[in-house]
Amino acid sequence: MEPIGFVAAMSQEVRPFLRRVGKWERVSPGGFPGYRFRLFDRDCLLVQSGIGLRRATDATQALVAATRPHLLVSFGVAGAVQNDLQVGDVVFIHAACLLDNGIPGQFQPLALWSTAARQAATQALQRRSARWVIGTAITTPGSQSVHLPPKELAHPVLEMETMGIAQVAAEQAIPLLALRAISDTLEKPIPFGIEEFFDADFNLRVGKIVKIIVRHPYILLHLLRLRRNIDRAAENAAIALVPALSHW
């Protein structure tokens, strides 16, 4: 059967998914961390891209070069743009766009999740006190606020990779499914600007982080809360993703 390619940005997003996959083999397509495994009798390759649009694009190109997938799947965590989502909620992405100076650009439709897939996710999420919705991914190259009428988009989420993956998928005529779980909301936002903790290539600035924590010790509590929220969201994303894919 045709292979499936997966792209996720961070190890925190990858680990819960791999626990549900079972056996896997570590590989390195294009120099990116990668994992080969079988899921629902299909050969699969997961590439961990790292954070950001450019890395997501490069990782997806490496994945496609390593194994021509019949389907691409993007998954991970995201931030809620409006007050309609809570930490741990799962969003099935039906379209994506790139954010430019706070304004969403042209939307690119993605492959649609079936009703059966969403029903399977519902059952899987019941014990997690989480819900799923159909929404829109807004990909930002850095820290930006989204300026749009409150009801213009259904359940928009802010993240940093989907459009890079979507552009490669469109160029290669490969359908792309995307799923994101909420790790931060307007009530519980990320407690710092991206530029404070990451350099221009989205590498962690460890020295800068230490200095910030030394000057502002209270931020450590916010970082611990964010880590818990990311772990919860990543777990829910994996819990929903595996049964949903059984109906693709």
PyRosetta script that sets phi, psi and omega in degrees:
from pyrosetta import init, pose_from_sequence

init()
pose = pose_from_sequence("MEPIGFVAAMSQEVRPFLRRVGKWERVSPGGFPGYRFRLFDRDCLLVQSGIGLRRATDATQALVAATRPHLLVSFGVAGAVQNDLQVGDVVFIHAACLLDNGIPGQFQPLALWSTAARQAATQALQRRSARWVIGTAITTPGSQSVHLPPKELAHPVLEMETMGIAQVAAEQAIPLLALRAISDTLEKPIPFGIEEFFDADFNLRVGKIVKIIVRHPYILLHLLRLRRNIDRAAENAAIALVPALSHW")
pose.set_psi(1, 156.7)
pose.set_omega(1, -175.3)
pose.set_phi(2, -65.6)
pose.set_psi(2, 143.2)
pose.set_omega(2, -177.5)
pose.set_phi(3, -75.8)
pose.set_psi(3, 161.4)
pose.set_omega(3, 176.1)
pose.set_phi(4, -118.2)
pose.set_psi(4, 137.5)
pose.set_omega(4, 175.6)
pose.set_phi(5, -109.6)
pose.set_psi(5, 136.8)
pose.set_omega(5, -179.6)
pose.set_phi(6, -119.6)
pose.set_psi(6, 143.3)
pose.set_omega(6, 175.6)
pose.set_phi(7, -132.2)
pose.set_psi(7, 126.8)
pose.set_omega(7, 172.4)
pose.set_phi(8, -137.8)
pose.set_psi(8, 153.0)
pose.set_omega(8, -171.6)
pose.set_phi(9, -84.8)
pose.set_psi(9, -45.5)
pose.set_omega(9, -167.5)
pose.set_phi(10, -118.3)
pose.set_psi(10, 155.0)
pose.set_omega(10, 177.5)
pose.set_phi(11, -61.8)
pose.set_psi(11, -32.1)
pose.set_omega(11, 178.4)
pose.set_phi(12, -62.6)
pose.set_psi(12, -29.0)
pose.set_omega(12, 178.0)
pose.set_phi(13, -82.7)
pose.set_psi(13, -32.0)
pose.set_omega(13, -175.5)
pose.set_phi(14, -75.1)
pose.set_psi(14, -42.8)
pose.set_omega(14, -171.0)
pose.set_phi(15, -59.0)
pose.set_psi(15, -46.8)
pose.set_omega(15, -179.9)
pose.set_phi(16, -62.4)
pose.set_psi(16, -32.7)
pose.set_omega(16, 178.8)
pose.set_phi(17, -69.4)
pose.set_psi(17, -44.9)
pose.set_omega(17, -179.5)
pose.set_phi(18, -63.4)
pose.set_psi(18, -32.2)
pose.set_omega(18, 177.3)
pose.set_phi(19, -61.3)
pose.set_psi(19, -32.3)
pose.set_omega(19, -179.2)
pose.set_phi(20, -85.8)
pose.set_psi(20, -20.1)
pose.set_omega(20, 177.7)
pose.set_phi(21, -73.3)
pose.set_psi(21, -39.7)
pose.set_omega(21, -176.9)
pose.set_phi(22, 97.3)
pose.set_psi(22, -119.0)
pose.set_omega(22, -177.5)
pose.set_phi(23, -76.0)
pose.set_psi(23, 137.4)
pose.set_omega(23, 176.9)
pose.set_phi(24, -149.7)
pose.set_psi(24, 160.6)
pose.set_omega(24, 180.0)
pose.set_phi(25, -121.6)
pose.set_psi(25, 132.7)
pose.set_omega(25, -179.9)
pose.set_phi(26, -78.8)
pose.set_psi(26, 131.6)
pose.set_omega(26, 178.3)
pose.set_phi(27, -135.4)
pose.set_psi(27, -180.0)
pose.set_omega(27, -176.4)
pose.set_phi(28, -144.4)
pose.set_psi(28, 68.2)
pose.set_omega(28, -179.9)
pose.set_phi(29, -68.1)
pose.set_psi(29, 122.3)
pose.set_omega(29, 179.0)
pose.set_phi(30, 62.1)
pose.set_psi(30, 20.4)
pose.set_omega(30, -179.4)
pose.set_phi(31, 86.0)
pose.set_psi(31, -1.5)
pose.set_omega(31, 178.0)
pose.set_phi(32, -88.7)
pose.set_psi(32, 147.5)
pose.set_omega(32, 172.6)
pose.set_phi(33, -60.3)
pose.set_psi(33, 131.3)
pose.set_omega(33, -177.0)
pose.set_phi(34, -142.3)
pose.set_psi(34, 162.5)
pose.set_omega(34, -176.4)
pose.set_phi(35, -143.1)
pose.set_psi(35, 127.2)
pose.set_omega(35, 175.3)
pose.set_phi(36, -103.4)
pose.set_psi(36, 141.0)
pose.set_omega(36, -179.9)
pose.set_phi(37, -163.3)
pose.set_psi(37, 174.9)
pose.set_omega(37, 174.8)
pose.set_phi(38, -116.2)
pose.set_psi(38, 137.8)
pose.set_omega(38, 179.7)
pose.set_phi(39, -141.3)
pose.set_psi(39, 123.0)
pose.set_omega(39, -178.5)
pose.set_phi(40, 53.3)
pose.set_psi(40, 44.2)
pose.set_omega(40, 177.1)
pose.set_phi(41, 64.5)
pose.set_psi(41, 23.3)
pose.set_omega(41, 176.4)
pose.set_phi(42, -119.8)
pose.set_psi(42, 142.5)
pose.set_omega(42, 171.6)
pose.set_phi(43, -71.5)
pose.set_psi(43, 134.4)
pose.set_omega(43, -176.5)
pose.set_phi(44, -131.7)
pose.set_psi(44, 149.2)
pose.set_omega(44, 174.5)
pose.set_phi(45, -133.2)
pose.set_psi(45, 122.7)
pose.set_omega(45, 176.6)
pose.set_phi(46, -107.9)
pose.set_psi(46, 129.6)
pose.set_omega(46, 177.0)
pose.set_phi(47, -115.4)
pose.set_psi(47, 129.9)
pose.set_omega(47, 175.3)
pose.set_phi(48, -92.5)
pose.set_psi(48, 109.0)
pose.set_omega(48, -168.7)
pose.set_phi(49, -80.7)
pose.set_psi(49, -29.5)
pose.set_omega(49, -164.4)
pose.set_phi(50, 88.6)
pose.set_psi(50, 169.5)
pose.set_omega(50, -173.6)
pose.set_phi(51, -81.6)
pose.set_psi(51, 139.4)
pose.set_omega(51, 170.9)
pose.set_phi(52, 113.9)
pose.set_psi(52, 156.8)
pose.set_omega(52, -176.0)
pose.set_phi(53, -62.1)
pose.set_psi(53, -46.4)
pose.set_omega(53, -176.5)
pose.set_phi(54, -64.8)
pose.set_psi(54, -44.0)
pose.set_omega(54, -179.8)
pose.set_phi(55, -65.5)
pose.set_psi(55, -38.5)
pose.set_omega(55, 177.8)
pose.set_phi(56, -62.3)
pose.set_psi(56, -41.5)
pose.set_omega(56, 178.5)
pose.set_phi(57, -63.1)
pose.set_psi(57, -49.2)
pose.set_omega(57, -178.5)
pose.set_phi(58, -63.2)
pose.set_psi(58, -40.9)
pose.set_omega(58, -179.1)
pose.set_phi(59, -66.2)
pose.set_psi(59, -39.2)
pose.set_omega(59, 179.2)
pose.set_phi(60, -67.0)
pose.set_psi(60, -39.4)
pose.set_omega(60, 176.5)
pose.set_phi(61, -63.0)
pose.set_psi(61, -40.4)
pose.set_omega(61, 177.7)
pose.set_phi(62, -65.0)
pose.set_psi(62, -39.8)
pose.set_omega(62, 178.9)
pose.set_phi(63, -62.8)
pose.set_psi(63, -47.0)
pose.set_omega(63, -178.8)
pose.set_phi(64, -63.3)
pose.set_psi(64, -37.6)
pose.set_omega(64, 178.9)
pose.set_phi(65, -67.9)
pose.set_psi(65, -33.2)
pose.set_omega(65, -177.3)
pose.set_phi(66, -77.2)
pose.set_psi(66, -35.3)
pose.set_omega(66, -179.2)
pose.set_phi(67, -156.0)
pose.set_psi(67, 115.0)
pose.set_omega(67, -177.8)
pose.set_phi(68, -67.0)
pose.set_psi(68, 97.5)
pose.set_omega(68, -175.0)
pose.set_phi(69, -78.3)
pose.set_psi(69, 149.6)
pose.set_omega(69, 173.9)
pose.set_phi(70, -79.2)
pose.set_psi(70, -22.2)
pose.set_omega(70, -176.6)
pose.set_phi(71, -150.3)
pose.set_psi(71, 141.4)
pose.set_omega(71, 172.2)
pose.set_phi(72, -110.3)
pose.set_psi(72, 143.9)
pose.set_omega(72, 179.1)
pose.set_phi(73, -131.8)
pose.set_psi(73, 122.5)
pose.set_omega(73, 175.0)
pose.set_phi(74, -106.8)
pose.set_psi(74, 131.6)
pose.set_omega(74, -179.9)
pose.set_phi(75, -147.6)
pose.set_psi(75, 161.5)
pose.set_omega(75, 179.3)
pose.set_phi(76, 156.0)
pose.set_psi(76, -151.1)
pose.set_omega(76, -177.8)
pose.set_phi(77, -112.8)
pose.set_psi(77, 165.4)
pose.set_omega(77, -178.5)
pose.set_phi(78, -158.9)
pose.set_psi(78, 168.9)
pose.set_omega(78, 176.9)
pose.set_phi(79, -104.3)
pose.set_psi(79, 143.9)
pose.set_omega(79, 177.0)
pose.set_phi(80, -77.8)
pose.set_psi(80, 138.9)
pose.set_omega(80, 179.5)
pose.set_phi(81, -90.0)
pose.set_psi(81, -32.5)
pose.set_omega(81, -177.8)
pose.set_phi(82, -119.6)
pose.set_psi(82, 177.4)
pose.set_omega(82, -178.2)
pose.set_phi(83, -86.3)
pose.set_psi(83, 27.8)
pose.set_omega(83, -174.9)
pose.set_phi(84, -102.2)
pose.set_psi(84, 0.6)
pose.set_omega(84, -177.2)
pose.set_phi(85, -133.5)
pose.set_psi(85, 152.9)
pose.set_omega(85, 179.1)
pose.set_phi(86, -119.5)
pose.set_psi(86, 161.3)
pose.set_omega(86, 177.9)
pose.set_phi(87, -57.0)
pose.set_psi(87, 128.7)
pose.set_omega(87, 179.9)
pose.set_phi(88, 99.2)
pose.set_psi(88, -16.5)
pose.set_omega(88, 176.4)
pose.set_phi(89, -64.2)
pose.set_psi(89, 148.0)
pose.set_omega(89, -177.5)
pose.set_phi(90, -110.0)
pose.set_psi(90, 133.3)
pose.set_omega(90, -177.7)
pose.set_phi(91, -115.9)
pose.set_psi(91, 119.3)
pose.set_omega(91, 171.7)
pose.set_phi(92, -84.2)
pose.set_psi(92, 114.3)
pose.set_omega(92, -172.8)
pose.set_phi(93, -82.2)
pose.set_psi(93, 126.1)
pose.set_omega(93, 178.7)
pose.set_phi(94, -107.4)
pose.set_psi(94, -11.8)
pose.set_omega(94, 178.5)
pose.set_phi(95, -159.9)
pose.set_psi(95, 158.0)
pose.set_omega(95, -179.6)
pose.set_phi(96, -140.2)
pose.set_psi(96, 156.3)
pose.set_omega(96, 176.5)
pose.set_phi(97, -150.5)
pose.set_psi(97, 168.2)
pose.set_omega(97, 178.8)
pose.set_phi(98, -103.6)
pose.set_psi(98, 135.2)
pose.set_omega(98, -179.9)
pose.set_phi(99, -90.0)
pose.set_psi(99, 130.2)
pose.set_omega(99, -179.9)
pose.set_phi(100, -131.9)
pose.set_psi(100, 111.4)
pose.set_omega(100, -178.6)
pose.set_phi(101, 54.0)
pose.set_psi(101, 40.4)
pose.set_omega(101, 176.6)
pose.set_phi(102, 84.4)
pose.set_psi(102, -3.7)
pose.set_omega(102, -176.9)
pose.set_phi(103, -109.9)
pose.set_psi(103, 123.2)
pose.set_omega(103, 176.1)
pose.set_phi(104, -65.2)
pose.set_psi(104, 136.2)
pose.set_omega(104, 178.1)
pose.set_phi(105, -85.9)
pose.set_psi(105, -158.3)
pose.set_omega(105, -177.9)
pose.set_phi(106, -66.5)
pose.set_psi(106, 136.7)
pose.set_omega(106, -177.2)
pose.set_phi(107, -86.0)
pose.set_psi(107, 138.3)
pose.set_omega(107, 177.3)
pose.set_phi(108, -110.4)
pose.set_psi(108, 117.9)
pose.set_omega(108, 179.3)
pose.set_phi(109, -68.6)
pose.set_psi(109, 144.5)
pose.set_omega(109, 176.9)
pose.set_phi(110, -111.4)
pose.set_psi(110, 172.8)
pose.set_omega(110, 176.3)
pose.set_phi(111, -62.3)
pose.set_psi(111, 145.5)
pose.set_omega(111, -176.0)
pose.set_phi(112, -93.4)
pose.set_psi(112, 138.0)
pose.set_omega(112, 173.3)
pose.set_phi(113, -76.0)
pose.set_psi(113, 137.5)
pose.set_omega(113, -178.2)
pose.set_phi(114, -72.6)
pose.set_psi(114, 162.2)
pose.set_omega(114, 175.1)
pose.set_phi(115, -59.9)
pose.set_psi(115, -41.6)
pose.set_omega(115, 179.2)
pose.set_phi(116, -62.0)
pose.set_psi(116, -37.8)
pose.set_omega(116, 178.8)
pose.set_phi(117, -64.3)
pose.set_psi(117, -43.4)
pose.set_omega(117, -179.3)
pose.set_phi(118, -68.7)
pose.set_psi(118, -36.0)
pose.set_omega(118, 177.2)
pose.set_phi(119, -65.6)
pose.set_psi(119, -39.1)
pose.set_omega(119, 177.8)
pose.set_phi(120, -64.4)
pose.set_psi(120, -39.0)
pose.set_omega(120, 177.2)
pose.set_phi(121, -65.3)
pose.set_psi(121, -38.7)
pose.set_omega(121, 178.6)
pose.set_phi(122, -57.5)
pose.set_psi(122, -48.0)
pose.set_omega(122, 180.0)
pose.set_phi(123, -63.0)
pose.set_psi(123, -40.5)
pose.set_omega(123, -177.9)
pose.set_phi(124, -67.8)
pose.set_psi(124, -30.9)
pose.set_omega(124, -175.3)
pose.set_phi(125, -90.4)
pose.set_psi(125, -4.3)
pose.set_omega(125, -174.1)
pose.set_phi(126, -56.6)
pose.set_psi(126, -42.4)
pose.set_omega(126, -177.4)
pose.set_phi(127, -78.3)
pose.set_psi(127, -6.2)
pose.set_omega(127, -177.4)
pose.set_phi(128, -99.4)
pose.set_psi(128, 2.4)
pose.set_omega(128, -178.1)
pose.set_phi(129, 53.2)
pose.set_psi(129, 41.0)
pose.set_omega(129, 179.2)
pose.set_phi(130, -125.7)
pose.set_psi(130, 155.6)
pose.set_omega(130, 177.7)
pose.set_phi(131, -121.6)
pose.set_psi(131, 168.8)
pose.set_omega(131, 174.6)
pose.set_phi(132, -120.4)
pose.set_psi(132, 153.3)
pose.set_omega(132, 176.0)
pose.set_phi(133, -141.6)
pose.set_psi(133, 165.2)
pose.set_omega(133, 171.5)
pose.set_phi(134, -97.0)
pose.set_psi(134, 129.4)
pose.set_omega(134, -174.3)
pose.set_phi(135, -146.6)
pose.set_psi(135, -168.3)
pose.set_omega(135, -174.7)
pose.set_phi(136, -124.9)
pose.set_psi(136, 134.6)
pose.set_omega(136, 176.7)
pose.set_phi(137, -93.2)
pose.set_psi(137, 127.3)
pose.set_omega(137, 174.7)
pose.set_phi(138, -111.1)
pose.set_psi(138, 110.8)
pose.set_omega(138, -175.9)
pose.set_phi(139, -89.6)
pose.set_psi(139, 125.2)
pose.set_omega(139, 179.5)
pose.set_phi(140, -115.1)
pose.set_psi(140, 139.4)
pose.set_omega(140, 176.6)
pose.set_phi(141, -79.3)
pose.set_psi(141, -2.7)
pose.set_omega(141, -180.0)
pose.set_phi(142, -174.7)
pose.set_psi(142, -163.2)
pose.set_omega(142, 179.9)
pose.set_phi(143, -71.5)
pose.set_psi(143, 115.1)
pose.set_omega(143, 176.8)
pose.set_phi(144, -144.9)
pose.set_psi(144, 151.7)
pose.set_omega(144, 170.3)
pose.set_phi(145, -96.9)
pose.set_psi(145, 148.1)
pose.set_omega(145, -179.0)
pose.set_phi(146, -95.7)
pose.set_psi(146, 122.9)
pose.set_omega(146, 179.4)
pose.set_phi(147, -106.3)
pose.set_psi(147, 102.7)
pose.set_omega(147, 179.1)
pose.set_phi(148, -157.4)
pose.set_psi(148, 152.4)
pose.set_omega(148, 176.9)
pose.set_phi(149, -56.5)
pose.set_psi(149, 142.7)
pose.set_omega(149, -174.1)
pose.set_phi(150, -54.2)
pose.set_psi(150, -34.3)
pose.set_omega(150, -174.5)
pose.set_phi(151, -107.3)
pose.set_psi(151, 13.6)
pose.set_omega(151, -178.0)
pose.set_phi(152, -71.8)
pose.set_psi(152, -32.7)
pose.set_omega(152, -179.8)
pose.set_phi(153, -123.4)
pose.set_psi(153, 145.4)
pose.set_omega(153, 176.8)
pose.set_phi(154, -87.6)
pose.set_psi(154, 117.7)
pose.set_omega(154, 174.0)
pose.set_phi(155, 49.8)
pose.set_psi(155, 58.3)
pose.set_omega(155, 177.1)
pose.set_phi(156, -72.8)
pose.set_psi(156, 143.4)
pose.set_omega(156, 175.8)
pose.set_phi(157, -127.7)
pose.set_psi(157, 149.8)
pose.set_omega(157, -177.9)
pose.set_phi(158, -107.3)
pose.set_psi(158, 126.8)
pose.set_omega(158, 179.7)
pose.set_phi(159, -150.1)
pose.set_psi(159, -171.8)
pose.set_omega(159, -168.1)
pose.set_phi(160, -130.7)
pose.set_psi(160, 10.5)
pose.set_omega(160, -175.1)
pose.set_phi(161, -133.5)
pose.set_psi(161, -27.4)
pose.set_omega(161, -164.6)
pose.set_phi(162, -57.7)
pose.set_psi(162, -42.5)
pose.set_omega(162, -177.0)
pose.set_phi(163, -66.8)
pose.set_psi(163, -31.3)
pose.set_omega(163, 175.4)
pose.set_phi(164, -63.8)
pose.set_psi(164, -42.4)
pose.set_omega(164, 177.7)
pose.set_phi(165, -67.9)
pose.set_psi(165, -41.8)
pose.set_omega(165, -177.9)
pose.set_phi(166, -64.2)
pose.set_psi(166, -37.8)
pose.set_omega(166, -179.8)
pose.set_phi(167, -65.2)
pose.set_psi(167, -42.0)
pose.set_omega(167, 176.8)
pose.set_phi(168, -66.4)
pose.set_psi(168, -42.0)
pose.set_omega(168, 178.9)
pose.set_phi(169, -59.3)
pose.set_psi(169, -42.5)
pose.set_omega(169, -179.9)
pose.set_phi(170, -66.2)
pose.set_psi(170, -42.1)
pose.set_omega(170, 179.7)
pose.set_phi(171, -61.8)
pose.set_psi(171, -35.4)
pose.set_omega(171, -176.6)
pose.set_phi(172, -95.6)
pose.set_psi(172, 1.9)
pose.set_omega(172, -179.4)
pose.set_phi(173, 56.4)
pose.set_psi(173, 45.1)
pose.set_omega(173, 177.6)
pose.set_phi(174, -113.2)
pose.set_psi(174, 127.2)
pose.set_omega(174, 177.9)
pose.set_phi(175, -64.0)
pose.set_psi(175, 144.9)
pose.set_omega(175, -179.4)
pose.set_phi(176, -123.3)
pose.set_psi(176, 122.8)
pose.set_omega(176, 169.2)
pose.set_phi(177, -100.2)
pose.set_psi(177, 142.2)
pose.set_omega(177, 179.6)
pose.set_phi(178, -136.4)
pose.set_psi(178, 143.4)
pose.set_omega(178, -179.3)
pose.set_phi(179, -145.4)
pose.set_psi(179, 134.3)
pose.set_omega(179, 178.3)
pose.set_phi(180, -134.9)
pose.set_psi(180, 143.4)
pose.set_omega(180, 174.1)
pose.set_phi(181, -112.3)
pose.set_psi(181, 147.6)
pose.set_omega(181, -171.2)
pose.set_phi(182, -82.1)
pose.set_psi(182, 124.6)
pose.set_omega(182, 178.3)
pose.set_phi(183, -109.8)
pose.set_psi(183, -19.5)
pose.set_omega(183, 177.3)
pose.set_phi(184, -147.6)
pose.set_psi(184, 147.2)
pose.set_omega(184, -175.9)
pose.set_phi(185, -128.5)
pose.set_psi(185, 176.9)
pose.set_omega(185, 176.8)
pose.set_phi(186, -63.9)
pose.set_psi(186, -30.8)
pose.set_omega(186, 178.3)
pose.set_phi(187, -80.9)
pose.set_psi(187, -28.5)
pose.set_omega(187, 179.3)
pose.set_phi(188, -128.7)
pose.set_psi(188, 71.8)
pose.set_omega(188, -175.2)
pose.set_phi(189, -77.8)
pose.set_psi(189, 168.6)
pose.set_omega(189, 170.2)
pose.set_phi(190, -62.3)
pose.set_psi(190, 130.2)
pose.set_omega(190, -171.1)
pose.set_phi(191, -82.4)
pose.set_psi(191, 20.4)
pose.set_omega(191, 179.7)
pose.set_phi(192, -161.4)
pose.set_psi(192, 162.7)
pose.set_omega(192, 173.9)
pose.set_phi(193, -81.8)
pose.set_psi(193, 145.6)
pose.set_omega(193, -179.1)
pose.set_phi(194, -54.0)
pose.set_psi(194, -40.9)
pose.set_omega(194, -175.0)
pose.set_phi(195, -66.3)
pose.set_psi(195, -20.7)
pose.set_omega(195, -179.7)
pose.set_phi(196, -71.5)
pose.set_psi(196, -35.8)
pose.set_omega(196, -173.0)
pose.set_phi(197, -108.0)
pose.set_psi(197, -11.8)
pose.set_omega(197, -178.5)
pose.set_phi(198, -125.4)
pose.set_psi(198, 150.6)
pose.set_omega(198, 173.7)
pose.set_phi(199, -86.0)
pose.set_psi(199, -171.9)
pose.set_omega(199, -175.3)
pose.set_phi(200, -63.8)
pose.set_psi(200, -23.4)
pose.set_omega(200, 178.7)
pose.set_phi(201, -99.1)
pose.set_psi(201, 13.1)
pose.set_omega(201, 178.6)
pose.set_phi(202, 61.4)
pose.set_psi(202, 37.2)
pose.set_omega(202, 166.6)
pose.set_phi(203, -93.2)
pose.set_psi(203, 140.1)
pose.set_omega(203, 179.3)
pose.set_phi(204, -62.2)
pose.set_psi(204, 132.0)
pose.set_omega(204, 176.2)
pose.set_phi(205, -94.3)
pose.set_psi(205, 84.5)
pose.set_omega(205, -171.4)
pose.set_phi(206, -60.2)
pose.set_psi(206, -45.1)
pose.set_omega(206, 179.8)
pose.set_phi(207, -59.8)
pose.set_psi(207, -41.2)
pose.set_omega(207, 179.0)
pose.set_phi(208, -66.0)
pose.set_psi(208, -38.9)
pose.set_omega(208, 179.5)
pose.set_phi(209, -62.1)
pose.set_psi(209, -45.1)
pose.set_omega(209, 180.0)
pose.set_phi(210, -60.8)
pose.set_psi(210, -43.7)
pose.set_omega(210, -179.4)
pose.set_phi(211, -63.1)
pose.set_psi(211, -41.5)
pose.set_omega(211, 179.6)
pose.set_phi(212, -63.4)
pose.set_psi(212, -43.8)
pose.set_omega(212, -179.0)
pose.set_phi(213, -66.3)
pose.set_psi(213, -38.8)
pose.set_omega(213, 178.5)
pose.set_phi(214, -63.2)
pose.set_psi(214, -41.5)
pose.set_omega(214, -179.4)
pose.set_phi(215, -75.6)
pose.set_psi(215, -33.2)
pose.set_omega(215, -176.2)
pose.set_phi(216, -131.8)
pose.set_psi(216, 76.7)
pose.set_omega(216, -175.3)
pose.set_phi(217, -57.4)
pose.set_psi(217, -27.6)
pose.set_omega(217, -178.1)
pose.set_phi(218, -61.9)
pose.set_psi(218, -24.5)
pose.set_omega(218, -177.5)
pose.set_phi(219, -66.8)
pose.set_psi(219, -21.3)
pose.set_omega(219, 178.7)
pose.set_phi(220, -61.8)
pose.set_psi(220, -38.2)
pose.set_omega(220, 177.3)
pose.set_phi(221, -63.9)
pose.set_psi(221, -39.1)
pose.set_omega(221, 177.8)
pose.set_phi(222, -65.7)
pose.set_psi(222, -38.9)
pose.set_omega(222, 179.5)
pose.set_phi(223, -66.8)
pose.set_psi(223, -38.8)
pose.set_omega(223, 177.4)
pose.set_phi(224, -65.0)
pose.set_psi(224, -39.8)
pose.set_omega(224, 177.2)
pose.set_phi(225, -63.8)
pose.set_psi(225, -42.7)
pose.set_omega(225, 178.8)
pose.set_phi(226, -62.3)
pose.set_psi(226, -41.1)
pose.set_omega(226, 179.1)
pose.set_phi(227, -61.5)
pose.set_psi(227, -42.8)
pose.set_omega(227, 178.0)
pose.set_phi(228, -63.1)
pose.set_psi(228, -40.8)
pose.set_omega(228, 180.0)
pose.set_phi(229, -66.5)
pose.set_psi(229, -39.3)
pose.set_omega(229, 177.7)
pose.set_phi(230, -64.5)
pose.set_psi(230, -43.2)
pose.set_omega(230, 179.0)
pose.set_phi(231, -61.6)
pose.set_psi(231, -42.9)
pose.set_omega(231, 179.8)
pose.set_phi(232, -64.6)
pose.set_psi(232, -44.9)
pose.set_omega(232, -179.4)
pose.set_phi(233, -65.1)
pose.set_psi(233, -43.9)
pose.set_omega(233, -179.4)
pose.set_phi(234, -63.5)
pose.set_psi(234, -38.1)
pose.set_omega(234, 177.2)
pose.set_phi(235, -63.5)
pose.set_psi(235, -45.0)
pose.set_omega(235, 179.8)
pose.set_phi(236, -65.0)
pose.set_psi(236, -37.9)
pose.set_omega(236, 177.9)
pose.set_phi(237, -59.9)
pose.set_psi(237, -44.6)
pose.set_omega(237, 179.5)
pose.set_phi(238, -68.0)
pose.set_psi(238, -40.4)
pose.set_omega(238, -179.8)
pose.set_phi(239, -60.9)
pose.set_psi(239, -39.9)
pose.set_omega(239, -179.7)
pose.set_phi(240, -78.6)
pose.set_psi(240, -35.7)
pose.set_omega(240, -171.0)
pose.set_phi(241, -67.0)
pose.set_psi(241, -46.4)
pose.set_omega(241, -173.2)
pose.set_phi(242, -62.7)
pose.set_psi(242, -51.8)
pose.set_omega(242, 178.5)
pose.set_phi(243, -66.6)
pose.set_psi(243, -32.1)
pose.set_omega(243, 178.2)
pose.set_phi(244, -62.9)
pose.set_psi(244, -40.1)
pose.set_omega(244, -179.2)
pose.set_phi(245, -68.7)
pose.set_psi(245, -21.0)
pose.set_omega(245, 178.6)
pose.set_phi(246, -66.3)
pose.set_psi(246, -13.5)
pose.set_omega(246, -179.2)
pose.set_phi(247, -110.7)
pose.set_psi(247, 16.9)
pose.set_omega(247, 176.6)
pose.set_phi(248, -86.4)
pose.dump_pdb("model.pdb")
